[in-house]
Amino acid sequence: MTVFALVRHGETDWNRERRIQGSTDIPLNDTGREQARATGALLASRRWNAIVASPLSRAHETAQLIAGEAGLGEPELDARLAERDYGDAEGLTGAEIDARYPRGVDVPGREAREAVAERAVAALHDLAARHPGEAVIVVAHGGVIRSVLETVAPGHHRDPITNGSVHSFRHADGDLELVAFDDPLDEQSIFPYADDFDQQNALAAREAR
């Protein structure tokens, strides 16, 4: 069995402004770095064997800060963990999206959630094969974590995926299953008034309804 902690990266300025980031490489802000260090300090209470991250800088830096707290080396990067590509909607606010792409209008270039789930889950299966009997931290994005959740436990968790939050999974006998959404170890790492993924991402909020 392999144990995973899926962590959402810390806050960025675009998160704060509620702009869709997707594949756009927006760095952490100072709050995001604090969130990453706080999450790392909590994860350090458990034993971890490896840390892997999306190559986008907000996830990579979050993983580096967590690794420093948890006594791990430089994070491995896996492009399959990168955030969903939102196409022409990237950089827009919810109001701008509603004006340009009313409900029922497809956003050009947007990656299908099913495609995100396929690549992210494949990455976790590969990590499990490489780390049998170990515990691995995976730093990714709200859209990626939501896609994995909808694959493993469809329709069961519409709760917020906040910046710095931790969600535990295990991989056994070829299957991936959810252990704890918002693992109790991370309760302290959720900053007051932190926006969740669907609040920040108007297109994701539409899909959640």
Residue, then its C-alpha position, 0 to 999 in steps of 0.5 A: m500500500t502507498v499513502f498519498a497526501l494531496v496538497r493544494h498549493g499556497e495562495t497567489d495574487w490571482n487566487r486573491e483576485r479570483r482570476i482563473q490561473g489554469s496553466t498560466d504560471i503565477p507565483l505564490n504571494d507572501t500569504g501563500r508562502e506562509q500557508a506552505r510553511a504551515t502545511g509543511a510543519l503539520l505534515a512533518s508530524r508524520r513520516w514521508n518518503a518522497i515529495v512530488a509536485s506540478p511543475l508550475s511555480r506556485a506548486h513547485e515552490t509550495a513543495q519546496l517549502i513543505a520539503g524544508e519543513a518535513g526534512l525531504g529533498e528537492p521535489e520531483l516534478d511531474a507535468r501530469l499534475a499541472e493544473r487544468d488548462y482553462g484556455d481563453a478564460e485564463g486571467l479572467t474574473g468571474a464577471e468577465i467570464d460571464a460577459r464573454y462566455p454565458r452559460g452554455v457557451d464553450v470556452p475555447g481551448r479549455e481542457a476537459r475535466e475527464a482528461v485532467a483526471e485521466r492524467a493525474v490518476a495515471a501519475l498517482h498509479d505510477l507513483a504507487a508502483r515506484h513507492p510501494g509501502e511508502a508515503v508520498i506528498v503530492v503538491a498540485h492544484g484545486g482543479v487537479i485535486r477536484s478531478v481526482l476526487e470526482t474519479v475516486a469518490p464521485g459526488h461525495h465531496r463538494d466541500p472547499i479545497t482551500n490553499g494549503s489544504v491536505h487530502s489523504f488517499r491510499h493506493a492498494d491492490g491497484d485501486l486508489e481510494l480516499v482516506a480523508f478529505d481535509d485530513p484533520l492534520d491540516e485544520q490549522s493550516i486553513f487560514p481564516y477567510a481563505d477562499d476555496f477553489d470553486q469560489q476562486n474559479a467561476l468555471a469550476a463553480r458552474e460545473a459543481r452545480 
